[in-house]
Amino acid sequence: MTITGIDPLLAAVRGGLTVYDLARPLFVGMPQSPNHPAYWRTLPRRHGDRVRGDGGSAANDMLVMGTHVGTHIDALAHVSHDGLLHGGADAQLACREGGYPDHGVHTIEPMFRRGVLLDIPRLGRPCPGGYEITPADLELAESTQSTPVGPGDVVLIRSGWGRHFDDPDRTRYLGHDTGVPGIGEAGAYWLAERGVHAAGADTIAFERLGPGRGHSSLPAHRVLLVEAGIYLIETMALEELAAVGVHEFTFVLAPLPLHGATGSPVRPLAVVGGA
């Protein structure tokens, strides 16, 4: 297996590095898409429930959750269009023995790649609910930041909507009534034309959601997952990275090797070298 982009990471190790955690915490009741099984964690055994003869005790957890809950990556098995997955595979025939052996998340290799944050609010363009981030927005961010997007990069798009993740109203981040900002079909083609490896965002569904429309139409998913074979990373924490003005970094991510699964929880990292 060839890992792309490891040289910048090794250089960062030699010179000292700063690591930014781009994952959201997982907790019961957190905002999530209503289309997936909710996150639930419980302790089937607590300290003191069973004590060994030497006085030792152990606690353990049980998790129940969908693979598209919290910060996660979409595998190519996640979305089909007109009955086809990426590469023209029949979506029904591709499911064998309860999974997708050819398109599942286990086929995504660990990522050590150049990462680029395109920070749209930094341009002075607020992204209210339902705002479509256009190719012009993406190009302006590229030029303003001096971070051109190239083949094989991982591109993270910040809309600023991530600030609503911790809102006491857990429905605010979902934005069903207000809509959620993000790219549309045109922005997806912009990414595909540049040959990016993966794309992520600070929102629940990566792309723009229209007010009151929920997940009824997801053209960027079709373009990127089905047509272009580009992985999507959703519900990312991008505020800290933006606050310190980091727009270029080594991006590190490894999905859980869930054989045949359509997605996986992840903990992506942005690694920046320092003096």
Beta strands, then each sheet from edge to edge (+ up, - down):
strand 1: 17-21
strand 2: 40-45
strand 3: 60-64
strand 4: 72-74
strand 5: 111-119
strand 6: 132-133
strand 7: 154-158
strand 8: 182-183
strand 9: 198-201
strand 10: 231-234
strand 11: 248-253
strand 12: 263-265
strand 13: 269-273
sheet 1: 1+ 13- 11+ 5- 7- 9- 10- 4+ 12-
sheet 2: 2+ 3-
sheet 3: 6+ 8+
end
